[in-house]
Amino acid sequence: MSGPSFFQTYMGQRFYETTMPQLVRQLTRLNDNLERLVVVAEQLSGPKQSSSGDPVPPTTEGVEKP
């Protein structure tokens, strides 16, 4: 491919100097908001539920004994 590389063009400079930093800031903001949302959701749901990776012990609730 002939011509200047992307980073050497006006659009490339704008992308690396403006667009990418804005994307990083917005992703950081999104992550912060999600963390706060998880905290609020855990507070509203009561006691912490076991995560999907933790084994759940079997219960005998609702099972009739012979």
N, CA, C and O atoms as a GROMACS GRO file, in nm:
protein
  264
    1MET      N    1   0.084  -0.117   0.000
    1MET     CA    2   0.000   0.000   0.000
    1MET      C    3   0.089   0.124   0.000
    1MET      O    4   0.178   0.136   0.083
    2SER      N    5   0.065   0.213  -0.091
    2SER     CA    6   0.147   0.334  -0.098
    2SER      C    7   0.080   0.447  -0.021
    2SER      O    8  -0.037   0.439   0.016
    3GLY      N    9   0.156   0.551   0.001
    3GLY     CA   10   0.102   0.665   0.073
    3GLY      C   11   0.136   0.659   0.221
    3GLY      O   12   0.201   0.565   0.266
    4PRO      N   13   0.092   0.758   0.294
    4PRO     CA   14   0.125   0.763   0.438
    4PRO      C   15   0.050   0.655   0.516
    4PRO      O   16  -0.058   0.610   0.477
    5SER      N   17   0.110   0.616   0.626
    5SER     CA   18   0.043   0.522   0.717
    5SER      C   19  -0.072   0.593   0.786
    5SER      O   20  -0.078   0.716   0.788
    6PHE      N   21  -0.163   0.516   0.841
    6PHE     CA   22  -0.283   0.574   0.903
    6PHE      C   23  -0.247   0.677   1.010
    6PHE      O   24  -0.307   0.784   1.015
    7PHE      N   25  -0.149   0.646   1.094
    7PHE     CA   26  -0.116   0.738   1.203
    7PHE      C   27  -0.055   0.868   1.152
    7PHE      O   28  -0.048   0.966   1.225
    8GLN      N   29  -0.010   0.869   1.027
    8GLN     CA   30   0.048   0.989   0.969
    8GLN      C   31  -0.056   1.080   0.905
    8GLN      O   32  -0.024   1.193   0.867
    9THR      N   33  -0.177   1.034   0.892
    9THR     CA   34  -0.283   1.115   0.831
    9THR      C   35  -0.351   1.200   0.938
    9THR      O   36  -0.336   1.175   1.057
   10TYR      N   37  -0.428   1.300   0.892
   10TYR     CA   38  -0.504   1.383   0.986
   10TYR      C   39  -0.604   1.298   1.064
   10TYR      O   40  -0.617   1.312   1.185
   11MET      N   41  -0.675   1.211   0.993
   11MET     CA   42  -0.774   1.126   1.060
   11MET      C   43  -0.707   1.030   1.158
   11MET      O   44  -0.762   1.002   1.264
   12GLY      N   45  -0.590   0.979   1.123
   12GLY     CA   46  -0.518   0.890   1.213
   12GLY      C   47  -0.472   0.962   1.339
   12GLY      O   48  -0.484   0.909   1.449
   13GLN      N   49  -0.420   1.082   1.322
   13GLN     CA   50  -0.379   1.160   1.439
   13GLN      C   51  -0.499   1.191   1.527
   13GLN      O   52  -0.491   1.180   1.649
   14ARG      N   53  -0.608   1.228   1.466
   14ARG     CA   54  -0.731   1.257   1.543
   14ARG      C   55  -0.779   1.133   1.618
   14ARG      O   56  -0.821   1.141   1.734
   15PHE      N   57  -0.771   1.018   1.551
   15PHE     CA   58  -0.813   0.892   1.613
   15PHE      C   59  -0.730   0.863   1.738
   15PHE      O   60  -0.784   0.834   1.844
   16TYR      N   61  -0.597   0.870   1.724
   16TYR     CA   62  -0.509   0.836   1.836
   16TYR      C   63  -0.505   0.942   1.945
   16TYR      O   64  -0.484   0.909   2.061
   17GLU      N   65  -0.523   1.069   1.909
   17GLU     CA   66  -0.511   1.176   2.007
   17GLU      C   67  -0.644   1.212   2.073
   17GLU      O   68  -0.645   1.265   2.185
   18THR      N   69  -0.756   1.186   2.007
   18THR     CA   70  -0.886   1.227   2.060
   18THR      C   71  -0.979   1.108   2.083
   18THR      O   72  -1.030   1.089   2.193
   19THR      N   73  -1.002   1.030   1.979
   19THR     CA   74  -1.102   0.924   1.986
   19THR      C   75  -1.064   0.815   2.086
   19THR      O   76  -1.145   0.777   2.170
   20MET      N   77  -0.941   0.765   2.077
   20MET     CA   78  -0.899   0.656   2.168
   20MET      C   79  -0.902   0.699   2.315
   20MET      O   80  -0.955   0.625   2.397
   21PRO      N   81  -0.846   0.815   2.351
   21PRO     CA   82  -0.856   0.856   2.491
   21PRO      C   83  -1.000   0.870   2.540
   21PRO      O   84  -1.031   0.837   2.654
   22GLN      N   85  -1.089   0.921   2.452
   22GLN     CA   86  -1.231   0.932   2.490
   22GLN      C   87  -1.292   0.794   2.512
   22GLN      O   88  -1.368   0.774   2.606
   23LEU      N   89  -1.257   0.700   2.425
   23LEU     CA   90  -1.308   0.563   2.442
   23LEU      C   91  -1.262   0.504   2.575
   23LEU      O   92  -1.341   0.442   2.646
   24VAL      N   93  -1.137   0.523   2.608
   24VAL     CA   94  -1.084   0.471   2.734
   24VAL      C   95  -1.155   0.535   2.853
   24VAL      O   96  -1.191   0.466   2.948
   25ARG      N   97  -1.175   0.667   2.848
   25ARG     CA   98  -1.246   0.735   2.957
   25ARG      C   99  -1.388   0.682   2.972
   25ARG      O  100  -1.435   0.658   3.083
   26GLN      N  101  -1.457   0.664   2.860
   26GLN     CA  102  -1.594   0.616   2.866
   26GLN      C  103  -1.601   0.471   2.915
   26GLN      O  104  -1.693   0.436   2.989
   27LEU      N  105  -1.507   0.388   2.876
   27LEU     CA  106  -1.504   0.250   2.926
   27LEU      C  107  -1.477   0.247   3.077
   27LEU      O  108  -1.537   0.167   3.149
   28THR      N  109  -1.388   0.333   3.123
   28THR     CA  110  -1.362   0.344   3.266
   28THR      C  111  -1.487   0.388   3.340
   28THR      O  112  -1.520   0.334   3.445
   29ARG      N  113  -1.555   0.488   3.285
   29ARG     CA  114  -1.680   0.538   3.345
   29ARG      C  115  -1.787   0.428   3.349
   29ARG      O  116  -1.856   0.412   3.449
   30LEU      N  117  -1.799   0.353   3.240
   30LEU     CA  118  -1.895   0.243   3.233
   30LEU      C  119  -1.863   0.138   3.339
   30LEU      O  120  -1.954   0.089   3.406
   31ASN      N  121  -1.736   0.103   3.353
   31ASN     CA  122  -1.697   0.005   3.452
   31ASN      C  123  -1.728   0.053   3.594
   31ASN      O  124  -1.778  -0.024   3.676
   32ASP      N  125  -1.699   0.179   3.623
   32ASP     CA  126  -1.730   0.235   3.755
   32ASP      C  127  -1.880   0.229   3.783
   32ASP      O  128  -1.922   0.192   3.893
   33ASN      N  129  -1.961   0.265   3.683
   33ASN     CA  130  -2.106   0.261   3.701
   33ASN      C  131  -2.157   0.119   3.721
   33ASN      O  132  -2.246   0.097   3.802
   34LEU      N  133  -2.100   0.024   3.648
   34LEU     CA  134  -2.140  -0.116   3.666
   34LEU      C  135  -2.105  -0.167   3.805
   34LEU      O  136  -2.182  -0.240   3.867
   35GLU      N  137  -1.987  -0.129   3.855
   35GLU     CA  138  -1.949  -0.170   3.990
   35GLU      C  139  -2.047  -0.115   4.094
   35GLU      O  140  -2.087  -0.186   4.186
   36ARG      N  141  -2.085   0.012   4.078
   36ARG     CA  142  -2.182   0.070   4.171
   36ARG      C  143  -2.318   0.002   4.159
   36ARG      O  144  -2.385  -0.019   4.260
   37LEU      N  145  -2.357  -0.031   4.039
   37LEU     CA  146  -2.484  -0.099   4.016
   37LEU      C  147  -2.485  -0.237   4.082
   37LEU      O  148  -2.587  -0.278   4.138
   38VAL      N  149  -2.375  -0.308   4.075
   38VAL     CA  150  -2.365  -0.441   4.137
   38VAL      C  151  -2.378  -0.428   4.289
   38VAL      O  152  -2.446  -0.509   4.352
   39VAL      N  153  -2.314  -0.327   4.346
   39VAL     CA  154  -2.323  -0.307   4.492
   39VAL      C  155  -2.467  -0.280   4.533
   39VAL      O  156  -2.515  -0.338   4.630
   40VAL      N  157  -2.536  -0.195   4.460
   40VAL     CA  158  -2.676  -0.163   4.491
   40VAL      C  159  -2.763  -0.287   4.473
   40VAL      O  160  -2.850  -0.314   4.557
   41ALA      N  161  -2.742  -0.362   4.366
   41ALA     CA  162  -2.821  -0.482   4.342
   41ALA      C  163  -2.799  -0.585   4.452
   41ALA      O  164  -2.894  -0.652   4.494
   42GLU      N  165  -2.676  -0.599   4.500
   42GLU     CA  166  -2.649  -0.693   4.610
   42GLU      C  167  -2.717  -0.648   4.738
   42GLU      O  168  -2.767  -0.730   4.814
   43GLN      N  169  -2.719  -0.517   4.763
   43GLN     CA  170  -2.785  -0.465   4.883
   43GLN      C  171  -2.936  -0.489   4.876
   43GLN      O  172  -2.998  -0.524   4.977
   44LEU      N  173  -2.995  -0.472   4.759
   44LEU     CA  174  -3.139  -0.491   4.745
   44LEU      C  175  -3.179  -0.638   4.748
   44LEU      O  176  -3.291  -0.670   4.788
   45SER      N  177  -3.090  -0.727   4.706
   45SER     CA  178  -3.125  -0.868   4.700
   45SER      C  179  -3.108  -0.939   4.834
   45SER      O  180  -3.145  -1.056   4.846
   46GLY      N  181  -3.053  -0.873   4.932
   46GLY     CA  182  -3.036  -0.935   5.063
   46GLY      C  183  -2.904  -1.007   5.073
   46GLY      O  184  -2.802  -0.960   5.022
   47PRO      N  185  -2.904  -1.124   5.140
   47PRO     CA  186  -2.778  -1.196   5.158
   47PRO      C  187  -2.718  -1.236   5.024
   47PRO      O  188  -2.788  -1.262   4.927
   48LYS      N  189  -2.587  -1.239   5.023
   48LYS     CA  190  -2.516  -1.269   4.899
   48LYS      C  191  -2.544  -1.411   4.854
   48LYS      O  192  -2.535  -1.506   4.932
   49GLN      N  193  -2.579  -1.425   4.728
   49GLN     CA  194  -2.600  -1.556   4.668
   49GLN      C  195  -2.465  -1.613   4.631
   49GLN      O  196  -2.371  -1.538   4.602
   50SER      N  197  -2.454  -1.746   4.630
   50SER     CA  198  -2.328  -1.805   4.589
   50SER      C  199  -2.310  -1.783   4.440
   50SER      O  200  -2.406  -1.786   4.363
   51SER      N  201  -2.185  -1.761   4.399
   51SER     CA  202  -2.158  -1.736   4.258
   51SER      C  203  -2.174  -1.865   4.179
   51SER      O  204  -2.177  -1.974   4.236
   52SER      N  205  -2.182  -1.852   4.049
   52SER     CA  206  -2.206  -1.968   3.964
   52SER      C  207  -2.091  -2.068   3.970
   52SER      O  208  -2.109  -2.184   3.935
   53GLY      N  209  -1.972  -2.025   4.014
   53GLY     CA  210  -1.858  -2.114   4.022
   53GLY      C  211  -1.852  -2.192   4.152
   53GLY      O  212  -1.781  -2.292   4.161
   54ASP      N  213  -1.926  -2.148   4.254
   54ASP     CA  214  -1.924  -2.215   4.383
   54ASP      C  215  -2.025  -2.329   4.383
   54ASP      O  216  -2.135  -2.316   4.331
   55PRO      N  217  -1.985  -2.444   4.443
   55PRO     CA  218  -2.081  -2.553   4.451
   55PRO      C  219  -2.194  -2.519   4.548
   55PRO      O  220  -2.171  -2.454   4.651
   56VAL      N  221  -2.313  -2.562   4.517
   56VAL     CA  222  -2.429  -2.539   4.601
   56VAL      C  223  -2.464  -2.670   4.668
   56VAL      O  224  -2.489  -2.769   4.599
   57PRO      N  225  -2.468  -2.673   4.803
   57PRO     CA  226  -2.500  -2.799   4.870
   57PRO      C  227  -2.645  -2.838   4.843
   57PRO      O  228  -2.732  -2.752   4.834
   58PRO      N  229  -2.671  -2.968   4.831
   58PRO     CA  230  -2.808  -3.011   4.806
   58PRO      C  231  -2.895  -2.985   4.929
   58PRO      O  232  -2.847  -2.991   5.043
   59THR      N  233  -3.022  -2.957   4.905
   59THR     CA  234  -3.115  -2.935   5.015
   59THR      C  235  -3.218  -3.047   5.014
   59THR      O  236  -3.244  -3.110   4.911
   60THR      N  237  -3.274  -3.071   5.131
   60THR     CA  238  -3.379  -3.173   5.143
   60THR      C  239  -3.515  -3.107   5.159
   60THR      O  240  -3.614  -3.174   5.189
   61GLU      N  241  -3.520  -2.978   5.140
   61GLU     CA  242  -3.645  -2.904   5.154
   61GLU      C  243  -3.741  -2.948   5.045
   61GLU      O  244  -3.705  -2.953   4.927
   62GLY      N  245  -3.863  -2.982   5.084
   62GLY     CA  246  -3.964  -3.023   4.989
   62GLY      C  247  -3.958  -3.169   4.950
   62GLY      O  248  -4.036  -3.214   4.867
   63VAL      N  249  -3.865  -3.245   5.009
   63VAL     CA  250  -3.851  -3.385   4.977
   63VAL      C  251  -3.918  -3.465   5.089
   63VAL      O  252  -3.886  -3.445   5.207
   64GLU      N  253  -4.009  -3.554   5.054
   64GLU     CA  254  -4.078  -3.636   5.155
   64GLU      C  255  -3.988  -3.750   5.199
   64GLU      O  256  -3.919  -3.812   5.118
   65LYS      N  257  -3.990  -3.777   5.330
   65LYS     CA  258  -3.912  -3.889   5.382
   65LYS      C  259  -4.002  -4.011   5.387
   65LYS      O  260  -4.121  -4.000   5.416
   66PRO      N  261  -3.944  -4.130   5.358
   66PRO     CA  262  -4.026  -4.253   5.356
   66PRO      C  263  -4.074  -4.295   5.492
   66PRO      O  264  -4.143  -4.396   5.505
   0.00000   0.00000   0.00000
